[in-house]
Amino acid sequence: MKIVNRVLQTLEETAILEVDDHGQHIEARDTCIRRAIYPREFLLFIAARKDFEFVGWWNNWDLSASLDGEEKINRPIALLRRTEI
């Protein structure tokens, strides 16, 4: 990843898949622009909504590994609950 615009929080992300199929080498590459959303920004957005509430977030898609800021974050997941309106 590389930063495109710090103010707009945009990043250029490139994913590369290299395949060796019995000696035949294939490379698939995809580049896209994504907007980074930071935890505080996400929580403020959810707090302003009446139809969802923040339940928590966990590390590595493991609901027994809650994020507390101590460990390395890898594939985080956020859980929201839809509320009645």
mmCIF file as gemmi writes it, N, C-alpha and C atoms, coordinates in Angstrom:
data_model
loop_
_atom_site.group_PDB
_atom_site.id
_atom_site.type_symbol
_atom_site.label_atom_id
_atom_site.label_alt_id
_atom_site.label_comp_id
_atom_site.label_asym_id
_atom_site.label_entity_id
_atom_site.label_seq_id
_atom_site.pdbx_PDB_ins_code
_atom_site.Cartn_x
_atom_site.Cartn_y
_atom_site.Cartn_z
_atom_site.occupancy
_atom_site.B_iso_or_equiv
_atom_site.pdbx_formal_charge
_atom_site.auth_seq_id
_atom_site.auth_asym_id
_atom_site.pdbx_PDB_model_num
ATOM 1 N N . MET Axp A 1 ? 0.844 -1.172 0 1 0 ? 1 A 1
ATOM 2 C CA . MET Axp A 1 ? 0 0 0 1 0 ? 1 A 1
ATOM 3 C C . MET Axp A 1 ? 0.891 1.238 0 1 0 ? 1 A 1
ATOM 4 N N . LYS Axp A 2 ? 0.382 2.279 -0.652 1 0 ? 2 A 1
ATOM 5 C CA . LYS Axp A 2 ? 1.059 3.573 -0.553 1 0 ? 2 A 1
ATOM 6 C C . LYS Axp A 2 ? 0.005 4.667 -0.459 1 0 ? 2 A 1
ATOM 7 N N . ILE Axp A 3 ? 0.365 5.711 0.252 1 0 ? 3 A 1
ATOM 8 C CA . ILE Axp A 3 ? -0.56 6.82 0.479 1 0 ? 3 A 1
ATOM 9 C C . ILE Axp A 3 ? -0.733 7.609 -0.808 1 0 ? 3 A 1
ATOM 10 N N . VAL Axp A 4 ? -1.994 7.907 -1.155 1 0 ? 4 A 1
ATOM 11 C CA . VAL Axp A 4 ? -2.317 8.744 -2.306 1 0 ? 4 A 1
ATOM 12 C C . VAL Axp A 4 ? -2.569 10.168 -1.833 1 0 ? 4 A 1
ATOM 13 N N . ASN Axp A 5 ? -3.456 10.319 -0.828 1 0 ? 5 A 1
ATOM 14 C CA . ASN Axp A 5 ? -3.812 11.638 -0.321 1 0 ? 5 A 1
ATOM 15 C C . ASN Axp A 5 ? -4.085 11.534 1.176 1 0 ? 5 A 1
ATOM 16 N N . ARG Axp A 6 ? -3.242 12.165 1.978 1 0 ? 6 A 1
ATOM 17 C CA . ARG Axp A 6 ? -3.395 12.082 3.435 1 0 ? 6 A 1
ATOM 18 C C . ARG Axp A 6 ? -4.672 12.755 3.925 1 0 ? 6 A 1
ATOM 19 N N . VAL Axp A 7 ? -5.057 13.862 3.319 1 0 ? 7 A 1
ATOM 20 C CA . VAL Axp A 7 ? -6.253 14.59 3.755 1 0 ? 7 A 1
ATOM 21 C C . VAL Axp A 7 ? -7.508 13.772 3.469 1 0 ? 7 A 1
ATOM 22 N N . LEU Axp A 8 ? -7.592 13.18 2.29 1 0 ? 8 A 1
ATOM 23 C CA . LEU Axp A 8 ? -8.75 12.366 1.933 1 0 ? 8 A 1
ATOM 24 C C . LEU Axp A 8 ? -8.65 10.937 2.466 1 0 ? 8 A 1
ATOM 25 N N . GLN Axp A 9 ? -7.502 10.607 3.088 1 0 ? 9 A 1
ATOM 26 C CA . GLN Axp A 9 ? -7.258 9.284 3.648 1 0 ? 9 A 1
ATOM 27 C C . GLN Axp A 9 ? -7.358 8.185 2.589 1 0 ? 9 A 1
ATOM 28 N N . THR Axp A 10 ? -6.793 8.454 1.415 1 0 ? 10 A 1
ATOM 29 C CA . THR Axp A 10 ? -6.849 7.458 0.354 1 0 ? 10 A 1
ATOM 30 C C . THR Axp A 10 ? -5.502 6.76 0.195 1 0 ? 10 A 1
ATOM 31 N N . LEU Axp A 11 ? -5.586 5.477 -0.119 1 0 ? 11 A 1
ATOM 32 C CA . LEU Axp A 11 ? -4.418 4.624 -0.296 1 0 ? 11 A 1
ATOM 33 C C . LEU Axp A 11 ? -4.526 3.89 -1.616 1 0 ? 11 A 1
ATOM 34 N N . GLU Axp A 12 ? -3.398 3.657 -2.237 1 0 ? 12 A 1
ATOM 35 C CA . GLU Axp A 12 ? -3.372 2.777 -3.407 1 0 ? 12 A 1
ATOM 36 C C . GLU Axp A 12 ? -2.934 1.406 -2.91 1 0 ? 12 A 1
ATOM 37 N N . GLU Axp A 13 ? -3.735 0.414 -3.183 1 0 ? 13 A 1
ATOM 38 C CA . GLU Axp A 13 ? -3.462 -0.936 -2.717 1 0 ? 13 A 1
ATOM 39 C C . GLU Axp A 13 ? -3.271 -1.844 -3.921 1 0 ? 13 A 1
ATOM 40 N N . THR Axp A 14 ? -2.2 -2.612 -3.927 1 0 ? 14 A 1
ATOM 41 C CA . THR Axp A 14 ? -1.928 -3.544 -5.01 1 0 ? 14 A 1
ATOM 42 C C . THR Axp A 14 ? -1.848 -4.953 -4.451 1 0 ? 14 A 1
ATOM 43 N N . ALA Axp A 15 ? -2.626 -5.849 -5.024 1 0 ? 15 A 1
ATOM 44 C CA . ALA Axp A 15 ? -2.584 -7.269 -4.659 1 0 ? 15 A 1
ATOM 45 C C . ALA Axp A 15 ? -1.975 -8.022 -5.839 1 0 ? 15 A 1
ATOM 46 N N . ILE Axp A 16 ? -1.007 -8.881 -5.542 1 0 ? 16 A 1
ATOM 47 C CA . ILE Axp A 16 ? -0.321 -9.645 -6.581 1 0 ? 16 A 1
ATOM 48 C C . ILE Axp A 16 ? -0.452 -11.125 -6.252 1 0 ? 16 A 1
ATOM 49 N N . LEU Axp A 17 ? -0.909 -11.891 -7.221 1 0 ? 17 A 1
ATOM 50 C CA . LEU Axp A 17 ? -1.011 -13.337 -7.08 1 0 ? 17 A 1
ATOM 51 C C . LEU Axp A 17 ? -0.061 -13.958 -8.077 1 0 ? 17 A 1
ATOM 52 N N . GLU Axp A 18 ? 0.944 -14.668 -7.572 1 0 ? 18 A 1
ATOM 53 C CA . GLU Axp A 18 ? 1.912 -15.335 -8.437 1 0 ? 18 A 1
ATOM 54 C C . GLU Axp A 18 ? 1.65 -16.831 -8.401 1 0 ? 18 A 1
ATOM 55 N N . VAL Axp A 19 ? 1.509 -17.43 -9.579 1 0 ? 19 A 1
ATOM 56 C CA . VAL Axp A 19 ? 1.181 -18.843 -9.69 1 0 ? 19 A 1
ATOM 57 C C . VAL Axp A 19 ? 2.246 -19.543 -10.521 1 0 ? 19 A 1
ATOM 58 N N . ASP Axp A 20 ? 2.688 -20.704 -10.048 1 0 ? 20 A 1
ATOM 59 C CA . ASP Axp A 20 ? 3.561 -21.578 -10.828 1 0 ? 20 A 1
ATOM 60 C C . ASP Axp A 20 ? 2.774 -22.85 -11.078 1 0 ? 20 A 1
ATOM 61 N N . ASP Axp A 21 ? 2.262 -22.994 -12.282 1 0 ? 21 A 1
ATOM 62 C CA . ASP Axp A 21 ? 1.444 -24.143 -12.648 1 0 ? 21 A 1
ATOM 63 C C . ASP Axp A 21 ? 2.298 -25.097 -13.473 1 0 ? 21 A 1
ATOM 64 N N . HIS Axp A 22 ? 3.021 -25.967 -12.774 1 0 ? 22 A 1
ATOM 65 C CA . HIS Axp A 22 ? 3.901 -26.941 -13.422 1 0 ? 22 A 1
ATOM 66 C C . HIS Axp A 22 ? 4.852 -26.268 -14.409 1 0 ? 22 A 1
ATOM 67 N N . GLY Axp A 23 ? 5.49 -25.206 -13.965 1 0 ? 23 A 1
ATOM 68 C CA . GLY Axp A 23 ? 6.469 -24.509 -14.791 1 0 ? 23 A 1
ATOM 69 C C . GLY Axp A 23 ? 5.912 -23.328 -15.568 1 0 ? 23 A 1
ATOM 70 N N . GLN Axp A 24 ? 4.629 -23.22 -15.694 1 0 ? 24 A 1
ATOM 71 C CA . GLN Axp A 24 ? 4.017 -22.061 -16.359 1 0 ? 24 A 1
ATOM 72 C C . GLN Axp A 24 ? 3.758 -21 -15.295 1 0 ? 24 A 1
ATOM 73 N N . HIS Axp A 25 ? 4.442 -19.869 -15.413 1 0 ? 25 A 1
ATOM 74 C CA . HIS Axp A 25 ? 4.335 -18.804 -14.425 1 0 ? 25 A 1
ATOM 75 C C . HIS Axp A 25 ? 3.28 -17.79 -14.861 1 0 ? 25 A 1
ATOM 76 N N . ILE Axp A 26 ? 2.365 -17.514 -13.965 1 0 ? 26 A 1
ATOM 77 C CA . ILE Axp A 26 ? 1.28 -16.561 -14.222 1 0 ? 26 A 1
ATOM 78 C C . ILE Axp A 26 ? 1.268 -15.558 -13.077 1 0 ? 26 A 1
ATOM 79 N N . GLU Axp A 27 ? 1.067 -14.29 -13.422 1 0 ? 27 A 1
ATOM 80 C CA . GLU Axp A 27 ? 0.948 -13.257 -12.396 1 0 ? 27 A 1
ATOM 81 C C . GLU Axp A 27 ? -0.335 -12.479 -12.629 1 0 ? 27 A 1
ATOM 82 N N . ALA Axp A 28 ? -1.152 -12.395 -11.607 1 0 ? 28 A 1
ATOM 83 C CA . ALA Axp A 28 ? -2.37 -11.589 -11.663 1 0 ? 28 A 1
ATOM 84 C C . ALA Axp A 28 ? -2.169 -10.424 -10.703 1 0 ? 28 A 1
ATOM 85 N N . ARG Axp A 29 ? -2.443 -9.221 -11.169 1 0 ? 29 A 1
ATOM 86 C CA . ARG Axp A 29 ? -2.217 -8.02 -10.374 1 0 ? 29 A 1
ATOM 87 C C . ARG Axp A 29 ? -3.474 -7.158 -10.42 1 0 ? 29 A 1
ATOM 88 N N . ASP Axp A 30 ? -3.849 -6.62 -9.257 1 0 ? 30 A 1
ATOM 89 C CA . ASP Axp A 30 ? -4.996 -5.723 -9.184 1 0 ? 30 A 1
ATOM 90 C C . ASP Axp A 30 ? -4.601 -4.533 -8.319 1 0 ? 30 A 1
ATOM 91 N N . THR Axp A 31 ? -4.838 -3.344 -8.83 1 0 ? 31 A 1
ATOM 92 C CA . THR Axp A 31 ? -4.539 -2.117 -8.1 1 0 ? 31 A 1
ATOM 93 C C . THR Axp A 31 ? -5.82 -1.309 -7.977 1 0 ? 31 A 1
ATOM 94 N N . CYS Axp A 32 ? -6.079 -0.811 -6.764 1 0 ? 32 A 1
ATOM 95 C CA . CYS Axp A 32 ? -7.275 -0.009 -6.559 1 0 ? 32 A 1
ATOM 96 C C . CYS Axp A 32 ? -6.985 1.076 -5.517 1 0 ? 32 A 1
ATOM 97 N N . ILE Axp A 33 ? -7.827 2.085 -5.502 1 0 ? 33 A 1
ATOM 98 C CA . ILE Axp A 33 ? -7.735 3.167 -4.528 1 0 ? 33 A 1
ATOM 99 C C . ILE Axp A 33 ? -8.795 2.913 -3.46 1 0 ? 33 A 1
ATOM 100 N N . ARG Axp A 34 ? -8.386 2.929 -2.218 1 0 ? 34 A 1
ATOM 101 C CA . ARG Axp A 34 ? -9.302 2.719 -1.096 1 0 ? 34 A 1
ATOM 102 C C . ARG Axp A 34 ? -9.19 3.889 -0.131 1 0 ? 34 A 1
ATOM 103 N N . ARG Axp A 35 ? -10.252 4.095 0.619 1 0 ? 35 A 1
ATOM 104 C CA . ARG Axp A 35 ? -10.244 5.132 1.652 1 0 ? 35 A 1
ATOM 105 C C . ARG Axp A 35 ? -10.077 4.458 2.999 1 0 ? 35 A 1
ATOM 106 N N . ALA Axp A 36 ? -9.088 4.885 3.744 1 0 ? 36 A 1
ATOM 107 C CA . ALA Axp A 36 ? -8.856 4.347 5.088 1 0 ? 36 A 1
ATOM 108 C C . ALA Axp A 36 ? -9.882 4.935 6.048 1 0 ? 36 A 1
ATOM 109 N N . ILE Axp A 37 ? -10.433 4.091 6.881 1 0 ? 37 A 1
ATOM 110 C CA . ILE Axp A 37 ? -11.351 4.537 7.927 1 0 ? 37 A 1
ATOM 111 C C . ILE Axp A 37 ? -10.723 4.127 9.251 1 0 ? 37 A 1
ATOM 112 N N . TYR Axp A 38 ? -10.476 5.108 10.106 1 0 ? 38 A 1
ATOM 113 C CA . TYR Axp A 38 ? -9.8 4.865 11.369 1 0 ? 38 A 1
ATOM 114 C C . TYR Axp A 38 ? -10.808 4.578 12.47 1 0 ? 38 A 1
ATOM 115 N N . PRO Axp A 39 ? -10.404 3.83 13.504 1 0 ? 39 A 1
ATOM 116 C CA . PRO Axp A 39 ? -11.343 3.408 14.551 1 0 ? 39 A 1
ATOM 117 C C . PRO Axp A 39 ? -12.164 4.543 15.164 1 0 ? 39 A 1
ATOM 118 N N . ARG Axp A 40 ? -11.549 5.656 15.516 1 0 ? 40 A 1
ATOM 119 C CA . ARG Axp A 40 ? -12.283 6.764 16.143 1 0 ? 40 A 1
ATOM 120 C C . ARG Axp A 40 ? -13.331 7.315 15.18 1 0 ? 40 A 1
ATOM 121 N N . GLU Axp A 41 ? -12.976 7.468 13.912 1 0 ? 41 A 1
ATOM 122 C CA . GLU Axp A 41 ? -13.907 7.952 12.891 1 0 ? 41 A 1
ATOM 123 C C . GLU Axp A 41 ? -15.094 6.994 12.75 1 0 ? 41 A 1
ATOM 124 N N . PHE Axp A 42 ? -14.821 5.7 12.757 1 0 ? 42 A 1
ATOM 125 C CA . PHE Axp A 42 ? -15.866 4.69 12.644 1 0 ? 42 A 1
ATOM 126 C C . PHE Axp A 42 ? -16.821 4.766 13.836 1 0 ? 42 A 1
ATOM 127 N N . LEU Axp A 43 ? -16.273 4.854 15.051 1 0 ? 43 A 1
ATOM 128 C CA . LEU Axp A 43 ? -17.116 4.911 16.251 1 0 ? 43 A 1
ATOM 129 C C . LEU Axp A 43 ? -17.975 6.166 16.296 1 0 ? 43 A 1
ATOM 130 N N . LEU Axp A 44 ? -17.43 7.296 15.872 1 0 ? 44 A 1
ATOM 131 C CA . LEU Axp A 44 ? -18.218 8.532 15.823 1 0 ? 44 A 1
ATOM 132 C C . LEU Axp A 44 ? -19.354 8.423 14.809 1 0 ? 44 A 1
ATOM 133 N N . PHE Axp A 45 ? -19.082 7.791 13.669 1 0 ? 45 A 1
ATOM 134 C CA . PHE Axp A 45 ? -20.112 7.595 12.657 1 0 ? 45 A 1
ATOM 135 C C . PHE Axp A 45 ? -21.25 6.732 13.198 1 0 ? 45 A 1
ATOM 136 N N . ILE Axp A 46 ? -20.911 5.619 13.842 1 0 ? 46 A 1
ATOM 137 C CA . ILE Axp A 46 ? -21.93 4.714 14.385 1 0 ? 46 A 1
ATOM 138 C C . ILE Axp A 46 ? -22.701 5.38 15.522 1 0 ? 46 A 1
ATOM 139 N N . ALA Axp A 47 ? -22.022 6.137 16.368 1 0 ? 47 A 1
ATOM 140 C CA . ALA Axp A 47 ? -22.691 6.815 17.489 1 0 ? 47 A 1
ATOM 141 C C . ALA Axp A 47 ? -23.729 7.816 17.004 1 0 ? 47 A 1
ATOM 142 N N . ALA Axp A 48 ? -23.531 8.371 15.818 1 0 ? 48 A 1
ATOM 143 C CA . ALA Axp A 48 ? -24.466 9.358 15.28 1 0 ? 48 A 1
ATOM 144 C C . ALA Axp A 48 ? -25.692 8.706 14.635 1 0 ? 48 A 1
ATOM 145 N N . ARG Axp A 49 ? -25.676 7.398 14.509 1 0 ? 49 A 1
ATOM 146 C CA . ARG Axp A 49 ? -26.801 6.69 13.883 1 0 ? 49 A 1
ATOM 147 C C . ARG Axp A 49 ? -27.741 6.133 14.946 1 0 ? 49 A 1
ATOM 148 N N . LYS Axp A 50 ? -29.007 6.103 14.633 1 0 ? 50 A 1
ATOM 149 C CA . LYS Axp A 50 ? -29.996 5.554 15.562 1 0 ? 50 A 1
ATOM 150 C C . LYS Axp A 50 ? -30.337 4.096 15.241 1 0 ? 50 A 1
ATOM 151 N N . ASP Axp A 51 ? -29.979 3.631 14.04 1 0 ? 51 A 1
ATOM 152 C CA . ASP Axp A 51 ? -30.392 2.301 13.604 1 0 ? 51 A 1
ATOM 153 C C . ASP Axp A 51 ? -29.349 1.205 13.838 1 0 ? 51 A 1
ATOM 154 N N . PHE Axp A 52 ? -28.156 1.573 14.336 1 0 ? 52 A 1
ATOM 155 C CA . PHE Axp A 52 ? -27.123 0.583 14.646 1 0 ? 52 A 1
ATOM 156 C C . PHE Axp A 52 ? -26.44 0.953 15.946 1 0 ? 52 A 1
ATOM 157 N N . GLU Axp A 53 ? -25.944 -0.065 16.638 1 0 ? 53 A 1
ATOM 158 C CA . GLU Axp A 53 ? -25.118 0.176 17.812 1 0 ? 53 A 1
ATOM 159 C C . GLU Axp A 53 ? -23.855 -0.671 17.694 1 0 ? 53 A 1
ATOM 160 N N . PHE Axp A 54 ? -22.775 -0.148 18.209 1 0 ? 54 A 1
ATOM 161 C CA . PHE Axp A 54 ? -21.491 -0.834 18.184 1 0 ? 54 A 1
ATOM 162 C C . PHE Axp A 54 ? -21.464 -1.883 19.288 1 0 ? 54 A 1
ATOM 163 N N . VAL Axp A 55 ? -21.12 -3.125 18.939 1 0 ? 55 A 1
ATOM 164 C CA . VAL Axp A 55 ? -21.039 -4.21 19.915 1 0 ? 55 A 1
ATOM 165 C C . VAL Axp A 55 ? -19.591 -4.418 20.35 1 0 ? 55 A 1
ATOM 166 N N . GLY Axp A 56 ? -18.671 -4.444 19.398 1 0 ? 56 A 1
ATOM 167 C CA . GLY Axp A 56 ? -17.261 -4.646 19.741 1 0 ? 56 A 1
ATOM 168 C C . GLY Axp A 56 ? -16.459 -4.988 18.509 1 0 ? 56 A 1
ATOM 169 N N . TRP Axp A 57 ? -15.142 -5.142 18.714 1 0 ? 57 A 1
ATOM 170 C CA . TRP Axp A 57 ? -14.316 -5.613 17.614 1 0 ? 57 A 1
ATOM 171 C C . TRP Axp A 57 ? -13.317 -6.625 18.109 1 0 ? 57 A 1
ATOM 172 N N . TRP Axp A 58 ? -12.951 -7.501 17.183 1 0 ? 58 A 1
ATOM 173 C CA . TRP Axp A 58 ? -12.114 -8.638 17.503 1 0 ? 58 A 1
ATOM 174 C C . TRP Axp A 58 ? -11.012 -8.761 16.469 1 0 ? 58 A 1
ATOM 175 N N . ASN Axp A 59 ? -10.004 -9.528 16.838 1 0 ? 59 A 1
ATOM 176 C CA . ASN Axp A 59 ? -8.839 -9.696 15.986 1 0 ? 59 A 1
ATOM 177 C C . ASN Axp A 59 ? -8.903 -11.014 15.218 1 0 ? 59 A 1
ATOM 178 N N . ASN Axp A 60 ? -8.406 -10.974 13.999 1 0 ? 60 A 1
ATOM 179 C CA . ASN Axp A 60 ? -8.236 -12.16 13.159 1 0 ? 60 A 1
ATOM 180 C C . ASN Axp A 60 ? -9.54 -12.941 12.968 1 0 ? 60 A 1
ATOM 181 N N . TRP Axp A 61 ? -10.676 -12.245 12.938 1 0 ? 61 A 1
ATOM 182 C CA . TRP Axp A 61 ? -12.002 -12.839 12.765 1 0 ? 61 A 1
ATOM 183 C C . TRP Axp A 61 ? -12.284 -13.897 13.825 1 0 ? 61 A 1
ATOM 184 N N . ASP Axp A 62 ? -11.733 -13.708 15.008 1 0 ? 62 A 1
ATOM 185 C CA . ASP Axp A 62 ? -11.887 -14.655 16.103 1 0 ? 62 A 1
ATOM 186 C C . ASP Axp A 62 ? -12.643 -13.958 17.232 1 0 ? 62 A 1
ATOM 187 N N . LEU Axp A 63 ? -13.891 -14.374 17.481 1 0 ? 63 A 1
ATOM 188 C CA . LEU Axp A 63 ? -14.729 -13.715 18.478 1 0 ? 63 A 1
ATOM 189 C C . LEU Axp A 63 ? -14.267 -13.96 19.91 1 0 ? 63 A 1
ATOM 190 N N . SER Axp A 64 ? -13.227 -14.77 20.096 1 0 ? 64 A 1
ATOM 191 C CA . SER Axp A 64 ? -12.659 -14.933 21.437 1 0 ? 64 A 1
ATOM 192 C C . SER Axp A 64 ? -11.413 -14.068 21.619 1 0 ? 64 A 1
ATOM 193 N N . ALA Axp A 65 ? -11.027 -13.305 20.582 1 0 ? 65 A 1
ATOM 194 C CA . ALA Axp A 65 ? -9.826 -12.462 20.632 1 0 ? 65 A 1
ATOM 195 C C . ALA Axp A 65 ? -10.217 -10.999 20.486 1 0 ? 65 A 1
ATOM 196 N N . SER Axp A 66 ? -10.758 -10.412 21.569 1 0 ? 66 A 1
ATOM 197 C CA . SER Axp A 66 ? -11.187 -9.016 21.467 1 0 ? 66 A 1
ATOM 198 C C . SER Axp A 66 ? -9.97 -8.102 21.339 1 0 ? 66 A 1
ATOM 199 N N . LEU Axp A 67 ? -10.158 -7.001 20.63 1 0 ? 67 A 1
ATOM 200 C CA . LEU Axp A 67 ? -9.075 -6.038 20.432 1 0 ? 67 A 1
ATOM 201 C C . LEU Axp A 67 ? -8.991 -5.125 21.647 1 0 ? 67 A 1
ATOM 202 N N . ASP Axp A 68 ? -7.831 -5.056 22.237 1 0 ? 68 A 1
ATOM 203 C CA . ASP Axp A 68 ? -7.636 -4.153 23.367 1 0 ? 68 A 1
ATOM 204 C C . ASP Axp A 68 ? -6.477 -3.192 23.127 1 0 ? 68 A 1
ATOM 205 N N . GLY Axp A 69 ? -5.887 -3.235 21.928 1 0 ? 69 A 1
ATOM 206 C CA . GLY Axp A 69 ? -4.813 -2.317 21.586 1 0 ? 69 A 1
ATOM 207 C C . GLY Axp A 69 ? -3.433 -2.815 21.951 1 0 ? 69 A 1
ATOM 208 N N . GLU Axp A 70 ? -3.348 -3.981 22.554 1 0 ? 70 A 1
ATOM 209 C CA . GLU Axp A 70 ? -2.058 -4.508 22.993 1 0 ? 70 A 1
ATOM 210 C C . GLU Axp A 70 ? -1.368 -5.349 21.908 1 0 ? 70 A 1
ATOM 211 N N . GLU Axp A 71 ? -2.128 -6.151 21.191 1 0 ? 71 A 1
ATOM 212 C CA . GLU Axp A 71 ? -1.547 -7.075 20.232 1 0 ? 71 A 1
ATOM 213 C C . GLU Axp A 71 ? -1.54 -6.495 18.818 1 0 ? 71 A 1
ATOM 214 N N . LYS Axp A 72 ? -0.791 -7.15 17.94 1 0 ? 72 A 1
ATOM 215 C CA . LYS Axp A 72 ? -0.764 -6.757 16.536 1 0 ? 72 A 1
ATOM 216 C C . LYS Axp A 72 ? -2.141 -7.035 15.933 1 0 ? 72 A 1
ATOM 217 N N . ILE Axp A 73 ? -2.658 -6.062 15.202 1 0 ? 73 A 1
ATOM 218 C CA . ILE Axp A 73 ? -3.979 -6.216 14.594 1 0 ? 73 A 1
ATOM 219 C C . ILE Axp A 73 ? -3.821 -6.897 13.241 1 0 ? 73 A 1
ATOM 220 N N . ASN Axp A 74 ? -4.57 -7.981 13.059 1 0 ? 74 A 1
ATOM 221 C CA . ASN Axp A 74 ? -4.525 -8.755 11.829 1 0 ? 74 A 1
ATOM 222 C C . ASN Axp A 74 ? -5.945 -9.183 11.469 1 0 ? 74 A 1
ATOM 223 N N . ARG Axp A 75 ? -6.452 -8.71 10.364 1 0 ? 75 A 1
ATOM 224 C CA . ARG Axp A 75 ? -7.802 -9.032 9.887 1 0 ? 75 A 1
ATOM 225 C C . ARG Axp A 75 ? -8.868 -8.746 10.943 1 0 ? 75 A 1
ATOM 226 N N . PRO Axp A 76 ? -8.996 -7.484 11.382 1 0 ? 76 A 1
ATOM 227 C CA . PRO Axp A 76 ? -9.982 -7.169 12.421 1 0 ? 76 A 1
ATOM 228 C C . PRO Axp A 76 ? -11.412 -7.259 11.885 1 0 ? 76 A 1
ATOM 229 N N . ILE Axp A 77 ? -12.328 -7.499 12.8 1 0 ? 77 A 1
ATOM 230 C CA . ILE Axp A 77 ? -13.752 -7.522 12.46 1 0 ? 77 A 1
ATOM 231 C C . ILE Axp A 77 ? -14.494 -6.667 13.482 1 0 ? 77 A 1
ATOM 232 N N . ALA Axp A 78 ? -15.419 -5.86 12.992 1 0 ? 78 A 1
ATOM 233 C CA . ALA Axp A 78 ? -16.272 -5.039 13.864 1 0 ? 78 A 1
ATOM 234 C C . ALA Axp A 78 ? -17.688 -5.617 13.806 1 0 ? 78 A 1
ATOM 235 N N . LEU Axp A 79 ? -18.338 -5.654 14.95 1 0 ? 79 A 1
ATOM 236 C CA . LEU Axp A 79 ? -19.696 -6.186 15.02 1 0 ? 79 A 1
ATOM 237 C C . LEU Axp A 79 ? -20.653 -5.074 15.401 1 0 ? 79 A 1
ATOM 238 N N . LEU Axp A 80 ? -21.689 -4.902 14.585 1 0 ? 80 A 1
ATOM 239 C CA . LEU Axp A 80 ? -22.744 -3.925 14.837 1 0 ? 80 A 1
ATOM 240 C C . LEU Axp A 80 ? -24.047 -4.668 15.039 1 0 ? 80 A 1
ATOM 241 N N . ARG Axp A 81 ? -24.931 -4.073 15.812 1 0 ? 81 A 1
ATOM 242 C CA . ARG Axp A 81 ? -26.263 -4.632 16.013 1 0 ? 81 A 1
ATOM 243 C C . ARG Axp A 81 ? -27.274 -3.642 15.473 1 0 ? 81 A 1
ATOM 244 N N . ARG Axp A 82 ? -28.196 -4.13 14.665 1 0 ? 82 A 1
ATOM 245 C CA . ARG Axp A 82 ? -29.253 -3.278 14.153 1 0 ? 82 A 1
ATOM 246 C C . ARG Axp A 82 ? -30.281 -3.087 15.278 1 0 ? 82 A 1
ATOM 247 N N . THR Axp A 83 ? -30.641 -1.849 15.534 1 0 ? 83 A 1
ATOM 248 C CA . THR Axp A 83 ? -31.599 -1.54 16.584 1 0 ? 83 A 1
ATOM 249 C C . THR Axp A 83 ? -32.956 -1.258 15.957 1 0 ? 83 A 1
ATOM 250 N N . GLU Axp A 84 ? -33.974 -1.34 16.752 1 0 ? 84 A 1
ATOM 251 C CA . GLU Axp A 84 ? -35.304 -1.018 16.262 1 0 ? 84 A 1
ATOM 252 C C . GLU Axp A 84 ? -35.438 0.5 16.148 1 0 ? 84 A 1
ATOM 253 N N . ILE Axp A 85 ? -36.084 0.92 15.116 1 0 ? 85 A 1
ATOM 254 C CA . ILE Axp A 85 ? -36.28 2.36 14.892 1 0 ? 85 A 1
ATOM 255 C C . ILE Axp A 85 ? -37.682 2.747 15.279 1 0 ? 85 A 1
